[in-house]
C-alpha cells in the first residue's frame, strides 16, 4: 500500500491507536522482532498497568483479537511491520525514524503527569479554601497572592512536563551555548 513515503495524515491515522503505538514500541525494545504471544502479553500488561505474568486470559484474548484482526494488518499494509500470520512472527521494518515522532518515548520511562497536576490542583484548592475561610494565618486578603503562587507553580509544572517530553530540547541563550 505504501510507496515508501508516508503523508502526515497517514502517520496520524496509523498511530492514532495506542495498541499500534505500543506494538511499535515493543518491537523497538526487542530489537525489531518478536512473536505475537509475547507482544500480546506486554501490550495487555501495559494497558492494565500490571506485569506480563499477571495478565488474565480475558485481557490477553481482548488484545490478541484486535492485534490479529486489525492492528497488525494495518501496520503491515502501511509498510511499518512485516507480519506472518501463519507463524505469528512480527518484524519492524527499518524505516522507523520516519514515524519515531508519532510514537513517543518508551512507556515505562514516562512520568505519570496527571498525578502531578492532580496534586497541584488539590493543594491549590485547599490553600484557596483556607484563605476564603480565614483559617489560621490565612486571610481572605491573601487569596490573590495564593492564586498567583498557584499559577506560577502550574506554569513550572507544565514547563517541566514539556521539557521532559523533549529530551533533545536545547535552551536558547543558556550558559553552555556561549
N, C-alpha and C positions, 0 to 999 in steps of 0.2 A: 504494500500500500504506500510506502514512503519511498521517495527517490533519494533519500539521504539528507534532505533538508526538512526541518520542521518549521512550521509557522508558529508564531507565539500563541495563536488561538488553539492549534493542535496540542501544544505542550500544556496549556492551561486545562484543556479538556482531559487529556490523559492523566495529569497529576492532580486533578480536582478531587480525586478519591483517595482517602487515607490508605486504603489497602494497597493501591498501586504504588503510592509513595513508599510505604513500608516494605513492599516487595523489593523495590529497587535498593532501598537502604540495607535490607538484609543481604541481598546479593553482593553489595559492595563490601559488607563486613566479611562475607565468606569468599572473598577474592573472585567474585564474579560467577560462581556456580553453586548450586545446591539441588537437593531433591525436593519434591513437593511436600513430603511429610514434615521435614524439618522447617520448611518455610511456614507451613500451616501452624505448627506448634508455636513458633516465635511470634507470628502475627497475632494469633489468638492470645498469647501471653501479653503482648503489648496492649491489645485492645481491652483486656480485662485486668490490667495492672497487676500481673502476677508472674510467677516463674513458669517456664515452659512445662515443668513437671507437674504443676498444679492445675493445668488446663483441663477442663471437663470434656467429656465426649461430645456433649451438645455444643459447647463453644468451638471445639475443633471442627465438628461437622459443618457448622454455620460458615466458618471461614473457608473450609475446603471447597464447599459447593460454589461459593461466589468466586473464589480464585480460579477454580477449574472451568466454570462455565462463562465467566465474564471477564475478569481482570487479566488473567494470563493471555487469553486470546487477543485482547485489546493491546496489551503491551507487545505481543508478537506481531500483530498487524501493523503497528507503528515502528517496527524495527528496533525496539528497545531491548527485548529479550528474544532468545531462541528457546522455544519450549517444545519438548517432545512429549505429547500427551500419552503416548504408549508406555514409555519407561519413566515418566514423570521427572525427567531431568530438565532443569532450567539453567540457562546461561545468560549472563548480562553481556550485551554486545558492546564493543569497545568505544562507542561514541558517547560515553557517559558525561563528558564535560559539556555537551550541548544542553543537557537537561539538569545539571547539578543545581543551578539556582532555583529550580522549581521543586526540588525535594527537600531542601534544607539540610540541617546538620543531623547527626545521629540522635536518635530518640533518647537514649539513656543519658546523653550529655546535656539535655535541655532542662533548665530550671523550671519549676512549676510557678510561673509568674503570676498566675491567677491567685495563688496563695499570698504572695507578697502584696498584691493590690487589695485583696480582701482584708488583710491585716491592717494596712494603712487606712482603709475605709472604716473599719471597726474602731481603731484608735481615734481617728478623726471625729467620728460620730460621738464617741464617748467624751472626748475633750470639749466638743461644742455643747453637748448636753450639760456637762458640768458648768460651763460658763453661763449658759442660759438659766440654770438653776441656782447660780451663785454658790456653789458648794466649795467649801474650803477657801483657799486663796484665790480661786477663780471668781471673777465678777462678770456681769453682763457686759461691762465696758471692754473686757478683754476679748470678746467674741471676734471682732475684726482681726485682731492680732493672731488668734488661734487659726482662723480661716486662712490668713496669709501664710502662716507657717505650714499648714496642711498643703496649700497649693505648691509651695516650694518643695516639700517632701515628695509629693506626687510627681512634680517635674523631674526631680533627681531619680526617682524610681523608674520613670519612663525612659529617661536618658540611659540609665544602667541597663534596662531591658533592651533598648535599641542597640547599644554598643555590644552587649553580649551576643546578639543575633548576627553581628557582623564582625567577626574576629579580625578581618583584614582591614578594618576601617582605620584610616590614618587621620590623626587630628591635625588640622592646619595650624600653622604658627606655633607648633609645640617646640620645646627646648631642644628636642632631639633632631629637628629638621634644620637647625641653624648651623 
